[in-house]
Amino acid sequence: MKILTVSDEECAALWDYYVPGRLSEYDLILACGDLKASYLSFLVTMARCPVLYVHGNHDARYKQNPPEGCDCIDDSIVVYNGLRILGLGGCRKYHPGEHQYTERQMRLRIAKLRWKIRQLGGIDIVVTHAPPEGLGDDQDVAHWGFAALRELLDKYHPKYLIHGHVHMTYGHNIPRVLEYNGTAIVNAYERYVLKIDDVPFPEKDRGQVIYKAKGKLAESRGNGLVLQ
């Protein structure tokens, strides 16, 4: 499975200088925030695979103009081609504004997802905007990571955590990929490609974004299924 991850800055090669077919090789696109809604809508149209996104701290504009055809997975767990994907957007609160959280608020968001994680038997990928504390974050208050995200990794050991927020242009020593206790922490700034081994899943679910929650099938949403 080939996954394109994007964050924070639109990639000119995938937009301004797009060549037909350039996105056809991807099975999934994960967006980690602070990207123009029109850019994500363009990607989902040209790639013809799902685009799953979380909010960055500069994405309040999505209220009036959300990315069309894309799925927001903030505070949700979805399953796509057998991969269990958890979304937690936003950054540490550093001034008044949307999609900013205190450490306590982030812990509460994670706590609300624990029963879903148990129901699914774990998670494979965590998609965030901010990184975990001490694992790819920066020293200024706006770019500190969350200790709660590190604790999430310690408890559930997902294969990947994909984040944005800390631009690779901020300094020469910013890592693209970090390893932490069996989890690869990937900074998706602009774009980064993951190749993941396929996992077993029902053929009928191929290409479906399945929203997992408690109980019976409730309704369809976009190209996925909502369970509640």
Residue pairs with C-beta under 8 A, 6 or more apart in sequence:
1 27
1 28
1 81
1 83
1 195
1 196
1 197
1 198
2 25
2 26
2 27
2 28
2 193
2 194
2 195
2 196
3 26
3 27
3 28
3 29
3 30
3 193
3 194
3 195
3 196
4 23
4 26
4 28
4 29
4 30
4 43
4 47
4 191
4 192
4 193
5 29
5 30
5 31
5 32
5 162
5 186
5 188
5 191
5 192
5 193
5 194
6 14
6 29
6 30
6 31
6 32
6 35
6 43
6 188
6 190
6 191
7 31
7 32
7 33
7 34
7 35
7 56
7 129
7 163
7 164
7 165
7 187
7 188
7 189
7 190
8 32
8 33
8 34
8 35
8 56
8 164
8 165
8 167
8 188
8 189
8 190
9 35
9 167
9 189
9 190
10 35
10 36
10 39
10 190
11 190
11 191
13 22
14 22
14 23
14 43
14 191
15 39
15 42
18 42
18 46
20 46
22 46
23 29
23 43
23 46
23 47
23 48
23 49
24 47
24 48
26 47
26 49
26 193
27 49
27 81
28 49
28 50
28 52
28 80
28 81
28 83
29 43
29 44
29 47
29 49
29 50
29 51
29 52
30 51
30 52
30 53
30 85
30 125
30 127
30 162
30 188
31 40
31 43
31 51
31 52
31 53
31 54
31 67
31 70
32 53
32 54
32 56
32 89
32 127
32 128
32 129
32 162
32 163
32 164
32 165
32 188
33 53
33 54
33 55
33 56
33 57
33 58
33 59
33 89
33 90
33 99
33 129
33 164
33 165
34 56
34 57
34 58
34 59
34 129
34 164
34 165
35 53
35 56
35 59
37 61
37 62
37 65
37 66
37 67
37 68
38 67
39 67
40 51
40 53
40 67
40 70
41 67
41 68
41 69
41 70
43 51
44 50
44 51
44 67
44 68
44 69
44 70
45 69
49 207
50 70
50 71
50 80
50 207
50 209
50 223
50 224
51 67
51 69
51 70
51 71
52 70
52 71
52 72
52 73
52 78
52 80
52 85
52 87
52 127
52 209
53 67
53 70
53 71
53 72
53 73
53 87
53 89
54 72
54 73
54 74
54 87
54 88
54 89
54 90
54 127
54 128
54 129
55 62
55 72
55 74
55 89
55 90
55 98
55 99
55 129
56 89
56 90
56 91
56 99
56 129
56 164
56 165
57 90
57 91
57 97
57 98
57 99
57 100
57 129
57 165
59 89
59 98
59 99
60 97
60 98
60 99
62 72
66 72
69 222
71 78
71 209
71 221
71 222
71 223
71 224
72 87
73 85
73 86
73 87
73 127
74 87
74 88
74 89
74 90
75 87
75 88
75 109
75 112
75 113
76 86
76 87
76 211
77 84
77 85
77 86
77 87
77 113
77 116
77 117
77 120
77 123
77 211
77 212
78 84
78 85
78 87
78 209
78 210
78 211
78 212
78 224
79 85
79 120
79 201
79 205
79 209
79 210
79 212
80 208
80 209
80 210
81 198
81 199
81 201
81 205
81 206
81 207
82 198
82 199
82 200
82 201
82 205
83 124
83 125
83 196
83 199
84 120
84 122
84 123
84 124
84 125
84 212
85 123
85 124
85 125
85 126
85 127
86 113
86 117
86 123
86 125
86 126
86 127
86 158
87 126
87 127
87 128
88 106
88 109
88 110
88 126
88 127
88 128
88 129
88 149
89 99
89 127
89 128
89 129
90 99
90 100
90 101
90 106
90 129
90 130
91 99
91 100
91 101
91 129
91 130
91 142
91 143
91 165
92 100
92 101
92 102
92 103
92 130
92 141
92 142
92 143
92 144
92 145
92 146
93 100
93 101
93 102
93 105
94 100
94 141
94 142
99 129
101 109
101 146
103 146
103 147
103 148
106 146
106 148
106 149
107 148
107 151
110 148
110 151
110 152
115 214
116 212
116 213
116 214
117 123
117 156
119 212
119 214
120 212
122 156
122 157
122 158
123 156
123 158
124 158
124 159
124 160
124 199
125 158
125 159
125 160
125 161
125 162
126 149
126 152
126 153
126 158
126 160
126 161
126 162
127 161
127 162
127 163
128 149
128 161
128 162
128 163
129 163
129 164
129 165
130 137
130 143
130 144
130 145
130 146
130 149
130 163
130 165
131 137
131 145
131 146
131 149
131 161
131 163
131 165
131 166
131 185
131 187
132 145
132 146
132 147
132 149
132 150
132 152
132 153
132 161
132 163
132 180
132 185
133 144
133 145
133 146
133 147
133 149
133 150
134 145
134 150
135 145
135 150
135 178
135 180
135 185
136 145
136 163
136 166
136 174
136 175
136 178
136 185
136 187
137 143
137 144
137 145
137 166
138 144
138 166
138 170
138 174
143 165
143 166
143 170
149 161
150 180
153 161
153 180
153 181
153 183
154 181
157 181
157 182
157 183
158 183
159 182
159 183
159 184
159 196
160 183
160 184
160 185
160 186
160 194
160 196
161 183
161 184
161 185
161 186
162 186
162 188
162 194
163 185
163 186
163 187
163 188
164 187
164 188
164 189
166 174
166 187
166 189
167 174
167 189
168 174
168 176
168 187
168 189
168 190
169 189
174 187
175 187
176 186
176 187
176 192
177 184
177 185
177 186
177 187
178 184
178 185
179 185
186 192
186 194
207 223
208 223
208 224
208 225
209 222
209 223
209 224
209 225
210 224
210 225
210 227
211 221
211 224
211 225
211 226
211 227
212 227
213 226
213 227
213 228
214 227
214 228
215 227
215 228
216 227
216 228
217 225
217 226
217 227
218 226
218 227
218 228
219 226
220 226
